[in-house]
């Protein structure tokens, strides 16, 4: 324990003495106030959680049947979903615990102590605090309504799952190198579970209820999540022990770039840093910023079709408008993929990153914006769950196939773009490639939908669109490598064309 606090003190001194600490003092102050506000909101949610659960209609779980435990039983029905969502959010946001271990490796300090410190540090992650801010008020109510052993058993079981998620996440991120395909697979799995549960194909809520009810009905069962959590702790320890050597830590790669981001995306390696730069580029220049703002406006485009009775059940229109809603940014921004960088394309050719990373950063940009558009379109389910099914299938197509087609056509015959101009009535950069792009991006999904209609099922047509997108996602690495090879062959010609414009 003494060595833990010593390491913690060293890291605190390193952060406090850094020039960035004083330079960003005002930013840190604003962030601190925002963090305190967030803490207050989470605690308020925890205080009101009891009342919220009482008002949720859950068939068969009422006070007359289960007395004081009925609120807890209602909560338990949703906790597996809660922890699944927690794992997905952690994968995107939680930073791996780190320590500048190189200065310590030559000192008489056991490697095992360094590793235990790094793993223990992950327990202090804000992603773990948030659970307690929400649930401590609820746990207080729990001890006042149920017996001590029942309340203690459930609390230990809940805590075990929180830290099981923590060590599972750290192991996944260390071994998968923050692979976006893992994140998309987790997100798709969550949507699939919700869909199966909604249509009563799999009663996932009953599974959740059984698991978490056992913690207070049979407290001995808390040993299961504890054992699994210890197992993931050991896997993390074993992995770090195998890689905690000076030669591995100091090994540099050719893909290293000089920019070091401070945002969330910078944690995704070179590709994440390039994507972060892309977002800054969009926001700081008028025309690409206009493209992003127009995309936000087009999120409301579905209100022209989905609520209208004359279009009710018209899946062809649903597909067409879903392409626009989830793919508008991809189409508008991607069609000028290289043109945006026409003024500094020579500079890009001199940077130390591969063209695979260059195209992967574009793909990540499309995935984030289109994924955000998909999430913001979920309220359209109010007009029918089948609309959400169409939106999600088309989103998969746009990401798996449409994005790569856009990147290819956007790389053909690039024209330099004046970034200071607006988008409306601006035809600069428009060429034959931009008109040809409409065929695969909008025509192909409609054609795939038509195949399903020929077999007499509109649901099959929508499913074919989604399946084709999943197949495209599986082949992402291949498509990106082909695009990179094409750009390598054409880079000097493209650079010369930009210089002569």
Secondary structure, 3 states (H helix, E strand, C coil): CHHHHHHHHHHHHHHHCCHHHHHCHHHHHHHHHHHHHHHHHHHHHHHHHHHHHHHCCCCCCCHHHHHHHHHHHHHHCCHHHHHHHHHHHHHHHCCCCCCCHHHHCCCCCCHHHHHHHHHHHHHCCHHHHHHHHHHHHHHHHHHHHCCHHHHHHHHHHHHHHHHHHHHHHHHHHHHHCCCHHHHHHHHHHHHHHHHHHHCCCCCHHHHHHHHHHHHHHCHHHHHHHHHHHHHHHHHHHHHHHHHCCHHHHCCCCCCCCCCCCCCCHHHHHHHHHHHHHHHHHHHHCHHHHHHHHHHHHHHHHHHHCCCCHHHCCCHHHHHHHHHHHHHHHHHHHHCCCCHHHHHHHHHHHCCCCCHHHHHHHHHHHHHHHHHHHHHHCHHHHHHCHHHHHHHHHHHHHHHHHHHHHHHHHHHCCCCCCCCCCCCCCCCCCCCHHHHHHHHHHHHHHHHHHHHHHHCCCHHHHHHHHHHHHHHHHHCHHHHHHHHHHHHHHHHHHHHHHHHCC
